């Protein structure tokens, strides 16, 4: 039959580019394109597509980091379209020998493996806290600069360097403090 078929892949536990254990699964939409190749060039084309799909997903996971890549680096989480295109391209290359055409291939499941999920969640929370702190400090520094500039421009008070330092210190403590 030349009808479209779906392959809903099993969850696989593999390592990403950085060596982190992840769970990954994909769905593949495919069809037989050349019936002669499908019948004579491979033993069982259904099984062949299943095995090659698993192999392609494993290879894909090893090529990309789960998340937090280098500057501008595509990751499994951030580059959905690029990753799907790479998976489809590699899979098409693998199954062409069986007379099969891959219409679409997409990840359906992506998660850290359970044994490291807690540690990765703590890492993500720590990164979020650091990012929030950086914004708070940046905002506080901007506010201190505006306050000093406003005092100088309006000739409200002339501060020597020692008093400026004390004022800056006090304002930063107040603006960056938790309570």
Residue frames as a rotation matrix with the C-alpha (Angstrom) as fourth column:
UNK 1
0.577 0.817 0.000 0.00
0.817 -0.577 0.000 0.00
0.000 0.000 -1.000 0.00
UNK 2
-0.383 -0.688 0.617 1.17
0.675 -0.664 -0.321 3.52
0.630 0.294 0.719 -0.77
UNK 3
0.663 0.719 0.210 -0.91
0.331 -0.532 0.780 5.02
0.672 -0.447 -0.590 2.03
UNK 4
-0.087 -0.636 0.767 0.59
-0.577 -0.595 -0.559 7.23
0.812 -0.491 -0.315 4.72
UNK 5
0.422 0.133 -0.897 1.58
0.548 0.751 0.370 5.46
0.722 -0.647 0.244 7.91
UNK 6
0.540 -0.229 0.810 2.39
-0.655 -0.718 0.234 6.69
0.528 -0.657 -0.537 11.40
UNK 7
0.110 -0.547 -0.830 5.14
0.565 0.721 -0.401 5.38
0.818 -0.425 0.389 13.59
UNK 8
0.722 0.122 0.681 4.84
-0.459 -0.652 0.603 6.52
0.518 -0.748 -0.415 17.17
UNK 9
-0.051 -0.895 -0.443 8.29
-0.075 0.446 -0.892 5.76
0.996 -0.012 -0.090 18.55
UNK 10
0.581 0.140 -0.802 9.01
0.702 0.411 0.581 4.45
0.411 -0.901 0.140 22.01
UNK 11
0.881 -0.371 0.294 10.61
-0.466 -0.786 0.406 6.65
0.080 -0.494 -0.866 24.67
UNK 12
0.520 -0.803 -0.291 14.33
0.517 0.568 -0.640 6.12
0.679 0.182 0.711 24.48
UNK 13
0.899 -0.364 -0.244 16.85
0.045 -0.478 0.877 6.91
-0.436 -0.799 -0.414 27.18
UNK 14
0.465 -0.767 0.444 19.95
0.776 0.111 -0.621 8.42
0.426 0.633 0.647 25.56
UNK 15
-0.027 -0.550 -0.835 22.65
0.715 -0.594 0.368 10.97
-0.698 -0.587 0.409 26.31
UNK 16
0.953 0.302 -0.007 22.49
0.227 -0.731 -0.643 14.42
-0.200 0.612 -0.766 24.75
UNK 17
0.612 -0.739 0.281 25.49
0.147 -0.242 -0.959 16.23
0.777 0.629 -0.040 23.28
UNK 18
0.079 -0.560 0.825 26.68
-0.785 -0.544 -0.294 17.19
0.614 -0.625 -0.483 26.78
UNK 19
-0.719 -0.395 -0.572 26.31
-0.083 0.866 -0.493 13.67
0.690 -0.307 -0.655 28.16
UNK 20
-0.651 0.570 0.501 23.12
-0.695 -0.185 -0.694 14.35
-0.303 -0.800 0.517 30.15
UNK 21
-0.900 0.381 0.214 20.71
0.419 0.891 0.175 11.39
-0.124 0.247 -0.961 30.19
UNK 22
-0.598 0.745 -0.295 17.42
-0.726 -0.659 -0.194 12.33
-0.339 0.098 0.936 28.54
UNK 23
-0.320 0.613 0.723 14.22
0.477 0.763 -0.436 10.65
-0.819 0.205 -0.536 27.45
UNK 24
-0.547 0.090 -0.832 13.25
-0.652 -0.669 0.357 11.26
-0.524 0.738 0.425 23.84
UNK 25
-0.282 0.501 0.818 10.60
0.561 0.778 -0.283 9.97
-0.778 0.380 -0.501 21.46
UNK 26
-0.761 0.009 -0.649 9.44
-0.469 -0.700 0.539 10.87
-0.449 0.715 0.537 17.96
UNK 27
0.310 0.829 0.465 6.54
0.147 0.441 -0.885 10.37
-0.939 0.343 0.015 15.61
UNK 28
-0.782 -0.574 -0.242 7.25
-0.213 -0.118 0.970 9.65
-0.586 0.810 -0.030 11.96
UNK 29
0.488 0.872 -0.042 4.79
-0.264 0.102 -0.959 9.93
-0.832 0.479 0.280 9.09
UNK 30
-0.604 -0.771 -0.201 5.95
-0.518 0.189 0.834 7.82
-0.605 0.608 -0.514 6.17
UNK 31
0.650 0.760 0.013 4.79
-0.483 0.426 -0.765 5.94
-0.587 0.491 0.644 3.12
UNK 32
-0.035 -0.587 0.809 6.10
0.517 0.682 0.517 3.39
-0.855 0.436 0.279 0.68
UNK 33
0.191 0.007 -0.981 7.28
-0.609 -0.783 -0.124 5.20
-0.770 0.622 -0.146 -2.41
UNK 34
-0.185 -0.329 -0.926 8.78
-0.920 0.389 0.046 2.33
0.345 0.861 -0.375 -4.39
UNK 35
0.661 0.591 0.462 6.98
-0.727 0.656 0.201 -0.98
-0.184 -0.469 0.864 -3.82
UNK 36
0.751 -0.443 -0.489 9.66
0.025 0.760 -0.650 -3.04
0.659 0.476 0.582 -5.54
UNK 37
-0.324 -0.898 0.299 12.40
-0.312 -0.197 -0.930 -1.69
0.893 -0.394 -0.216 -3.25
UNK 38
-0.082 0.361 0.929 10.16
-0.993 -0.112 -0.044 -2.13
0.089 -0.926 0.367 -0.19
UNK 39
0.850 0.510 0.129 9.52
-0.517 0.856 0.026 -5.78
-0.097 -0.089 0.991 -1.08
UNK 40
0.867 -0.470 -0.167 12.89
0.301 0.760 -0.576 -6.88
0.398 0.449 0.800 -2.40
UNK 41
0.115 -0.913 0.392 15.63
-0.086 -0.402 -0.911 -4.64
0.990 0.071 -0.125 -0.94
UNK 42
-0.596 -0.255 0.762 14.80
-0.768 -0.097 -0.633 -5.18
0.235 -0.962 -0.138 2.74
UNK 43
-0.938 0.193 -0.289 13.43
0.242 0.959 -0.145 -8.15
0.249 -0.206 -0.946 4.64
UNK 44
0.030 0.949 -0.313 10.52
0.997 -0.006 0.079 -6.34
0.073 -0.314 -0.946 6.37
UNK 45
-0.402 -0.281 0.872 10.11
0.452 -0.888 -0.078 -2.67
0.796 0.363 0.484 5.50
UNK 46
0.668 0.663 0.339 7.84
-0.021 -0.438 0.899 -1.93
0.744 -0.607 -0.278 8.53
UNK 47
0.811 -0.428 -0.400 10.44
0.549 0.320 0.772 -3.28
-0.202 -0.845 0.494 10.92
UNK 48
-0.129 -0.897 0.423 13.21
0.965 -0.212 -0.156 -1.59
0.230 0.388 0.893 8.94
UNK 49
0.023 0.223 0.975 11.53
0.147 -0.965 0.217 1.83
0.989 0.138 -0.055 9.31
UNK 50
0.932 0.362 0.004 11.02
0.026 -0.078 0.997 1.26
0.361 -0.929 -0.083 13.04
UNK 51
0.519 -0.811 -0.270 14.66
0.806 0.359 0.470 0.32
-0.284 -0.462 0.840 13.65
UNK 52
-0.310 -0.657 0.687 16.03
0.836 -0.532 -0.131 3.13
0.452 0.534 0.715 11.48
UNK 53
0.417 0.536 0.734 13.75
0.067 -0.823 0.564 5.64
0.906 -0.186 -0.379 13.24
UNK 54
0.960 -0.098 -0.262 15.08
0.272 0.111 0.956 4.61
-0.065 -0.989 0.133 16.62
UNK 55
0.121 -0.989 0.089 18.64
0.972 0.136 0.193 4.83
-0.203 0.063 0.977 15.35
UNK 56
-0.182 -0.137 0.974 18.05
0.584 -0.812 -0.005 8.29
0.791 0.568 0.227 13.84
UNK 57
0.772 0.506 0.384 16.48
-0.026 -0.579 0.815 9.60
0.635 -0.639 -0.434 17.08
UNK 58
0.746 -0.570 -0.344 19.44
0.578 0.298 0.760 8.29
-0.331 -0.766 0.552 19.10
UNK 59
-0.205 -0.859 0.470 21.89
0.974 -0.229 0.008 9.95
0.101 0.459 0.883 16.72
UNK 60
0.164 0.370 0.914 19.91
0.333 -0.893 0.302 13.21
0.929 0.255 -0.270 16.78
UNK 61
0.965 0.245 -0.095 19.97
0.155 -0.236 0.959 13.32
0.213 -0.940 -0.266 20.59
UNK 62
0.376 -0.905 -0.199 23.76
0.810 0.217 0.545 12.94
-0.450 -0.366 0.815 20.55
UNK 63
-0.253 -0.479 0.841 24.12
0.881 -0.473 -0.005 15.87
0.400 0.740 0.541 18.12
UNK 64
-0.011 0.360 0.933 22.24
-0.058 -0.932 0.359 18.48
0.998 -0.050 0.031 20.18
UNK 65
-0.978 -0.200 -0.065 22.27
0.073 -0.031 -0.997 19.61
0.197 -0.979 0.044 23.79
UNK 66
-0.286 0.919 -0.272 18.95
0.957 0.287 -0.036 19.32
0.045 -0.271 -0.962 25.65
UNK 67
0.844 0.471 0.259 19.00
0.459 -0.882 0.108 23.02
0.279 0.027 -0.960 26.55
UNK 68
0.823 -0.500 -0.268 21.39
-0.176 -0.673 0.718 25.81
-0.540 -0.544 -0.642 27.50
UNK 69
0.579 -0.625 0.523 23.67
0.815 0.436 -0.382 25.57
0.011 0.647 0.762 24.51
UNK 70
-0.511 -0.816 -0.268 26.49
0.743 -0.577 0.340 27.89
-0.432 -0.025 0.901 23.58
UNK 71
-0.252 0.371 -0.894 25.66
-0.212 -0.922 -0.323 31.36
-0.944 0.108 0.311 22.26
UNK 72
-0.070 0.329 -0.942 23.52
-0.965 -0.262 -0.020 30.85
-0.253 0.907 0.336 19.16
UNK 73
-0.946 -0.304 -0.116 23.66
-0.322 0.924 0.204 27.04
0.045 0.231 -0.972 19.39
UNK 74
-0.014 0.959 -0.283 20.49
-0.751 0.177 0.636 25.14
0.660 0.221 0.718 18.51
UNK 75
-0.839 -0.174 0.516 19.23
-0.502 0.613 -0.610 22.86
-0.210 -0.770 -0.602 21.26
UNK 76
-0.830 0.553 -0.073 16.60
0.491 0.786 0.376 20.13
0.265 0.276 -0.924 21.33
UNK 77
-0.161 0.808 -0.567 14.23
0.844 -0.185 -0.503 22.42
-0.511 -0.560 -0.652 23.25
UNK 78
-0.087 0.104 -0.991 14.86
-0.024 -0.995 -0.102 25.71
-0.996 0.015 0.089 21.50
UNK 79
-0.614 -0.270 -0.742 15.27
-0.692 -0.269 0.670 24.64
-0.380 0.925 -0.022 17.88
UNK 80
-0.017 0.693 0.721 12.11
-0.152 0.711 -0.687 22.62
-0.988 -0.121 0.093 17.27
UNK 81
0.849 0.401 -0.344 11.90
-0.364 -0.029 -0.931 23.30
-0.383 0.916 0.122 13.52
UNK 82
0.165 -0.880 -0.444 15.61
-0.954 -0.029 -0.298 22.80
0.250 0.473 -0.845 12.87
UNK 83
-0.597 -0.361 0.717 15.74
-0.625 0.769 -0.134 19.63
-0.503 -0.528 -0.685 14.97
UNK 84
0.320 0.797 0.512 12.65
-0.123 0.571 -0.812 18.23
-0.939 0.197 0.281 13.23
UNK 85
0.794 -0.077 -0.603 14.17
-0.606 -0.174 -0.776 19.01
-0.045 0.982 -0.185 9.84
UNK 86
-0.269 -0.962 -0.042 17.43
-0.957 0.272 -0.105 17.31
0.112 0.012 -0.994 10.82
UNK 87
-0.404 0.200 0.893 15.55
-0.362 0.861 -0.357 14.25
-0.840 -0.467 -0.275 12.05
UNK 88
0.682 0.728 0.070 13.47
-0.182 0.262 -0.948 14.03
-0.708 0.634 0.311 8.88
UNK 89
0.542 -0.548 -0.637 16.54
-0.826 -0.209 -0.523 14.47
0.154 0.810 -0.566 6.66
UNK 90
-0.531 -0.799 0.283 18.58
-0.838 0.544 -0.041 11.82
-0.121 -0.259 -0.958 8.43
UNK 91
-0.178 0.557 0.811 15.69
-0.210 0.784 -0.584 9.40
-0.961 -0.274 -0.023 8.55
UNK 92
0.795 0.468 -0.385 14.94
-0.434 -0.003 -0.901 9.89
-0.423 0.884 0.200 4.86
UNK 93
0.071 -0.877 -0.476 18.55
-0.968 0.054 -0.244 9.11
0.239 0.478 -0.845 4.08
UNK 94
-0.659 -0.368 0.656 18.38
-0.620 0.760 -0.195 5.91
-0.427 -0.535 -0.729 6.14
UNK 95
-0.117 0.733 0.670 15.09
0.026 0.677 -0.736 4.54
-0.993 -0.068 -0.098 4.77
UNK 96
0.210 0.165 -0.964 15.53
-0.882 -0.392 -0.260 5.50
-0.421 0.905 0.063 1.10
UNK 97
-0.775 -0.595 -0.212 17.11
-0.631 0.712 0.307 2.06
-0.032 0.372 -0.928 0.54
UNK 98
-0.757 0.559 0.337 13.74
0.354 0.785 -0.507 0.51
-0.548 -0.265 -0.793 1.39
UNK 99
-0.685 0.499 0.531 11.77
0.504 -0.203 0.840 2.64
0.526 0.843 -0.113 -1.08
UNK 100
0.175 0.724 -0.667 10.24
0.984 -0.151 0.095 4.67
-0.032 -0.673 -0.739 1.75
UNK 101
-0.329 -0.189 0.925 9.54
0.301 -0.950 -0.086 8.43
0.895 0.250 0.369 1.83
UNK 102
-0.452 0.134 -0.882 9.43
0.875 -0.124 -0.468 10.28
-0.172 -0.983 -0.061 5.15
UNK 103
0.147 0.629 0.763 6.71
0.658 -0.638 0.399 12.92
0.738 0.444 -0.508 5.05
UNK 104
0.407 0.009 0.913 7.26
-0.526 -0.815 0.242 14.30
0.747 -0.579 -0.327 8.56
UNK 105
0.081 -0.393 -0.916 9.27
0.713 0.665 -0.223 13.56
0.697 -0.635 0.334 11.68
UNK 106
0.130 0.029 0.991 8.84
-0.459 -0.884 0.086 15.38
0.879 -0.466 -0.101 14.99
UNK 107
-0.885 -0.398 -0.242 9.81
0.070 0.401 -0.913 14.89
0.460 -0.825 -0.327 18.60
UNK 108
0.165 0.986 0.003 6.84
0.011 -0.005 1.000 13.94
0.986 -0.165 -0.011 20.78
UNK 109
0.956 0.078 -0.283 8.60
0.273 0.111 0.955 13.56
0.106 -0.991 0.085 24.11
UNK 110
0.036 -0.969 0.245 11.64
0.268 -0.227 -0.936 15.30
0.963 0.099 0.251 25.51
UNK 111
0.874 0.217 0.434 12.62
-0.351 -0.334 0.875 15.30
0.335 -0.917 -0.216 29.17
UNK 112
-0.264 -0.925 0.272 15.56
-0.891 0.126 -0.437 14.78
0.370 -0.357 -0.858 31.45
UNK 113
-0.218 0.110 -0.970 15.85
0.137 0.987 0.081 11.21
0.966 -0.116 -0.230 32.66
UNK 114
0.739 0.673 0.033 14.19
0.064 -0.119 0.991 10.78
0.671 -0.730 -0.131 36.07
UNK 115
0.476 -0.593 -0.649 17.48
0.876 0.381 0.294 10.16
0.073 -0.709 0.702 37.87
UNK 116
-0.646 -0.754 -0.119 18.77
0.761 -0.648 -0.022 13.67
-0.060 -0.105 0.993 37.07
UNK 117
0.007 0.735 0.678 15.49
0.639 -0.524 0.562 15.59
0.769 0.429 -0.474 36.66
UNK 118
0.786 0.312 -0.534 15.63
0.618 -0.391 0.682 16.94
0.004 -0.866 -0.500 40.24
UNK 119
-0.063 -0.906 -0.419 19.20
0.692 -0.342 0.635 18.17
-0.719 -0.250 0.649 39.88
UNK 120
-0.675 -0.167 0.719 18.43
0.705 -0.436 0.560 19.83
0.220 0.884 0.412 36.54
UNK 121
0.425 0.872 0.242 15.35
0.657 -0.481 0.581 21.53
0.623 -0.088 -0.777 38.03
UNK 122
0.621 -0.278 -0.733 17.52
0.601 -0.431 0.673 22.95
-0.503 -0.859 -0.101 40.81
UNK 123
-0.519 -0.842 0.147 20.02
0.714 -0.332 0.616 24.15
-0.470 0.425 0.774 38.18
UNK 124
-0.325 0.483 0.813 17.24
0.702 -0.453 0.550 25.85
0.634 0.749 -0.192 36.22
UNK 125
0.750 0.605 -0.267 15.93
0.610 -0.478 0.632 27.49
0.255 -0.637 -0.728 39.40
UNK 126
0.199 -0.771 -0.605 19.42
0.652 -0.357 0.669 28.70
-0.732 -0.528 0.431 40.30
UNK 127
-0.691 -0.440 0.574 19.89
0.722 -0.381 0.577 30.15
-0.035 0.813 0.581 36.81
UNK 128
0.158 0.837 0.524 16.52
0.674 -0.479 0.563 31.92
0.722 0.264 -0.639 37.10
UNK 129
0.753 0.057 -0.655 17.53
0.607 -0.444 0.659 33.42
-0.253 -0.894 -0.369 40.46
UNK 130
-0.293 -0.937 -0.193 20.86
0.676 -0.345 0.651 34.61
-0.677 0.060 0.734 39.04
UNK 131
-0.549 0.143 0.824 19.11
0.728 -0.403 0.555 36.16
0.411 0.904 0.117 36.02
UNK 132
0.576 0.814 0.066 16.61
0.633 -0.497 0.593 37.92
0.516 -0.300 -0.802 38.28
UNK 133
0.487 -0.491 -0.722 19.41
0.625 -0.381 0.682 39.22
-0.610 -0.783 0.121 40.52
UNK 134
-0.589 -0.732 0.342 21.27
0.757 -0.350 0.552 40.56
-0.285 0.584 0.760 37.49
UNK 135
-0.128 0.636 0.761 18.16
0.650 -0.526 0.549 42.49
0.749 0.565 -0.346 36.43
UNK 136
0.791 0.420 -0.444 17.69
0.603 -0.416 0.681 43.85
0.101 -0.807 -0.582 39.95
UNK 137
0.069 -0.859 -0.507 21.31
0.667 -0.338 0.664 45.02
-0.742 -0.384 0.550 40.16
UNK 138
-0.643 -0.274 0.716 21.17
0.753 -0.397 0.524 46.56
0.141 0.876 0.461 36.68
UNK 139
0.284 0.848 0.448 17.99
0.604 -0.521 0.603 48.41
0.745 0.099 -0.660 37.60
UNK 140
0.735 -0.040 -0.677 19.43
0.624 -0.348 0.699 49.58
-0.264 -0.937 -0.231 40.91
UNK 141
-0.360 -0.928 -0.093 22.61
0.748 -0.347 0.565 50.89
-0.557 0.134 0.820 39.27
UNK 142
-0.463 0.265 0.846 20.50
0.683 -0.501 0.531 52.78
0.565 0.824 0.051 36.71
UNK 143
0.640 0.768 -0.026 18.39
0.578 -0.459 0.675 54.30
0.507 -0.447 -0.737 39.49
UNK 144
0.399 -0.588 -0.704 21.48
0.684 -0.321 0.655 55.39
-0.611 -0.743 0.273 41.43
UNK 145
-0.640 -0.639 0.427 22.94
0.753 -0.410 0.514 57.00
-0.154 0.650 0.744 38.29
UNK 146
-0.067 0.713 0.698 19.67
0.605 -0.527 0.597 58.86
0.793 0.462 -0.396 37.69
UNK 147
0.773 0.362 -0.521 19.54
0.631 -0.355 0.690 60.03
0.064 -0.862 -0.503 41.32
UNK 148
-0.029 -0.877 -0.480 23.10
0.710 -0.356 0.608 61.35
-0.704 -0.323 0.633 41.25
UNK 149
-0.683 -0.188 0.706 22.59
0.701 -0.441 0.561 63.02
0.206 0.878 0.433 37.87
UNK 150
0.286 0.897 0.338 19.33
0.635 -0.441 0.634 64.61
0.718 0.034 -0.696 39.08
UNK 151
0.653 -0.108 -0.749 20.98
0.669 -0.380 0.639 65.97
-0.354 -0.919 -0.176 42.25
UNK 152
-0.406 -0.902 -0.146 23.86
0.666 -0.402 0.629 67.45
-0.626 0.158 0.764 40.25
UNK 153
-0.567 0.215 0.795 21.71
0.706 -0.371 0.603 68.91
0.425 0.903 0.059 37.44
UNK 154
0.453 0.846 0.281 19.28
0.495 -0.501 0.710 70.60
0.742 -0.183 -0.645 39.84
UNK 155
-0.431 -0.751 0.501 22.04
-0.088 -0.517 -0.851 71.80
0.898 -0.411 0.157 42.16
UNK 156
0.692 0.718 -0.076 20.21
-0.050 0.153 0.987 70.25
0.720 -0.679 0.142 45.10
UNK 157
0.844 -0.484 0.230 23.36
-0.242 0.037 0.970 69.29
-0.478 -0.874 -0.086 46.94
UNK 158
0.400 -0.813 -0.424 27.07
-0.687 0.040 -0.725 69.06
0.606 0.581 -0.542 46.16
UNK 159
0.957 -0.068 0.282 28.55
-0.141 0.739 0.658 65.76
-0.254 -0.670 0.698 47.31
UNK 160
0.019 -0.986 -0.163 32.24
-0.981 -0.050 0.185 65.05
-0.191 0.157 -0.969 47.66
UNK 161
-0.225 -0.172 -0.959 33.53
-0.641 0.767 0.013 61.65
0.733 0.618 -0.283 46.52
UNK 162
-0.982 -0.181 -0.057 33.30
-0.070 0.620 -0.781 60.14
0.177 -0.763 -0.622 49.99
UNK 163
-0.490 0.868 0.081 29.63
-0.422 -0.155 -0.893 61.14
-0.763 -0.472 0.442 50.43
UNK 164
0.063 0.461 -0.885 28.80
-0.991 0.136 0.000 60.01
0.120 0.877 0.465 46.90
UNK 165
-0.618 -0.380 -0.688 30.27
-0.344 0.918 -0.198 56.59
0.707 0.115 -0.698 47.72
UNK 166
-0.945 0.305 0.118 28.27
-0.023 0.299 -0.954 56.39
-0.326 -0.904 -0.276 50.96
UNK 167
-0.162 0.934 -0.317 25.07
-0.757 -0.324 -0.567 57.44
-0.633 0.148 0.760 49.15
UNK 168
-0.092 0.060 -0.994 25.66
-0.866 0.488 0.109 54.93
0.491 0.871 0.007 46.35
UNK 169
-0.892 -0.309 -0.329 26.30
-0.113 0.859 -0.499 52.18
0.437 -0.408 -0.802 48.87
UNK 170
-0.748 0.652 0.123 23.15
-0.174 -0.014 -0.985 52.99
-0.640 -0.758 0.124 50.87
UNK 171
0.023 0.789 -0.614 20.95
-0.929 -0.210 -0.304 53.21
-0.369 0.577 0.729 47.76
UNK 172
-0.311 -0.189 -0.931 22.26
-0.680 0.729 0.079 49.92
0.664 0.657 -0.355 46.37
UNK 173
-0.999 -0.021 -0.043 21.65
0.018 0.676 -0.737 48.16
0.044 -0.737 -0.675 49.67
UNK 174
-0.439 0.897 -0.048 18.08
-0.381 -0.234 -0.894 49.47
-0.814 -0.374 0.445 49.80
UNK 175
0.120 0.524 -0.843 17.32
-0.973 -0.105 -0.204 48.80
-0.195 0.845 0.497 46.14
UNK 176
-0.260 -0.312 -0.914 18.89
-0.614 0.784 -0.093 45.32
0.745 0.537 -0.395 45.99
UNK 177
-0.846 -0.097 0.524 17.79
-0.514 0.408 -0.755 44.10
-0.140 -0.908 -0.395 49.41
UNK 178
-0.793 0.557 -0.247 15.20
0.422 0.794 0.437 41.34
0.439 0.242 -0.865 49.82
UNK 179
0.155 0.883 -0.443 13.06
0.969 -0.049 0.241 43.20
0.191 -0.466 -0.864 52.37
